[in-house]
Amino acid sequence: TEPNDTFLRYTLAMEYRKAGETQQSIELLKELAYNATPRYVPAFFMAAQQLVELDQLEEARRFLRDGIEEARTQNDHHAAAEMSELL
């Protein structure tokens, strides 16, 4: 009933991941990371984790770098630190 709710869309992406539908999960997370207003910081981290699992390291690094920058912009130092550690 609320297709534009950022948190609900993020939760759907996590359900896709649990169901083994990784590509659908990553695509939804990519939308949340780059197209949501404001950008949804946890989406960067979760997409990067899944990309690492798929051995798509360059794309994972891109998500992490962009996510760190966005987290700092939003003063989310905890998220920035977690993504820096994974990077």
Residue pairs with C-beta under 8 A, 6 or more apart in sequence:
2 8
3 9
6 32
6 36
6 40
9 28
9 31
9 32
9 36
10 28
10 29
10 32
10 40
10 42
10 43
10 46
12 28
13 24
13 25
13 28
13 29
13 32
13 43
13 46
14 25
14 46
16 22
16 24
16 25
16 28
17 25
17 46
17 50
22 50
22 53
22 54
25 46
25 50
26 47
26 50
26 51
29 43
29 44
29 46
29 47
29 50
30 43
30 47
32 39
32 40
32 43
33 39
33 40
33 43
33 44
33 47
33 63
33 66
33 67
33 70
34 66
36 43
38 74
39 70
39 74
41 67
41 70
41 71
41 74
41 76
41 79
42 79
43 67
44 63
44 64
44 66
44 67
44 70
44 71
44 83
45 63
45 64
45 67
45 79
45 82
45 83
45 86
47 60
47 63
48 60
48 61
48 63
48 64
48 67
48 83
48 86
49 60
49 86
51 57
51 59
51 60
51 63
52 60
52 86
61 87
64 83
64 84
64 86
64 87
65 87
67 79
67 80
67 83
68 80
68 83
68 84
68 87
71 77
71 79
71 80
71 83
72 80
